[in-house]
Amino acid sequence: MHKIRPYVLPIAIVLGLLFHTWCGLIRVIVPYLVFSILLLNFAAVNVKKLRFSKMDVWLMMYQIVVSIGMYYLLTALNVNEIIAQGILVGVICPVAASVVVISCMLGANRETVTSYTIIGNLMVAVMAPIYFSFIGTHQEITFLTSFLMIFKKIGTVIALPFFVALICQNFMPKVNDFFCKIKGFSFYLWAMALTITLGQTIDFMFLEGKENMSAIIWLGIASVVFCAIQFGLGKFIGYKYGDIIAGGQLLGQKNSAMGIWMANTYLNPLASIFPAMYSVWQNLFNSIQLWWHDKKV
């Protein structure tokens, strides 16, 4: 596994490019892959060690303040509304559920990553509906309706495997031990999910990239800039609190599929180009990190 994992992203990009139409059709299986990934990783988590930390507060404050702050700054500067919306949804976008896999491979603390995966996603479920109540194309949707729509997307993928793992730990220890033994298999499930997600992203860009090319180019530039900022700032915050890898991954690795869905549901659909392009940059950076980490080890 150590030998092949740095090449997973390039292979996923090639397969996604070649079979992007098929990836768009089979994207429905991604939530089941993510559920399995989280179940295997949550089974190995010591629930008693899960803590809400000061690092979590800083990571959430960045997402809340910078997302809405950049939106109003760009609109005040008369920047294209699509670009402002793209950055808004790209920054507030929740941390990827699969962040546990990459973070732990790079040496992050499993409990630290798991804690923010749960807390950070719940924060987005609350804050995103507030933002979308006065920004976007569907401001008539009530906060409660938006909250339930977003929570349904997040909760079933994040909360359900956590509670299943909790039940296994307390009432079915042999099943939990089995999950712990095969947790390395989550890497291959992540590789499958990554291929389908990137293929879906490429397919989406083929469909949406025919018009408004100027905005798409600027969204692509903004996505790579914010990818660098968020991984860099996350590592700085993580350094302050004793886990550089966790900080970088938790702020930098986004649930791009969720970001694309939020943009298509509440904002101008073209704004979803930002999280779509972001998914390419973040996975490219993760591939480089894995290669560098394996080289050092």
Buried (B, 14 or more C-beta within 10 A) or exposed (E): EEEEBBEBBEBBBEBBBEBBEBBBEEBEEBBEBBBBBBBBBBBBBEEEEBEEBEBBEBBBEBBBEBBBEBBEEBBEEEBBBBBBBBBBBBBBBBBBBBBBBBBBBBEBBBBBBBBBBBBBBBBBBEBBBBBBBEBBEEEEBEEEEBBBBBBEBBBEBBBEBBEBBBEBBEEEEEBBEBBBEEBEBBBBBBBBBBBBBBBBBBBBBEEBBEEBEEBBEBBBEBBBEBBEBBBEBBBBBBEEBEBBBBBBBBBBBBBBBBBBBBBBBBBBBBBBBBBBBBBBBBBBBBBEBBBEBBEEE
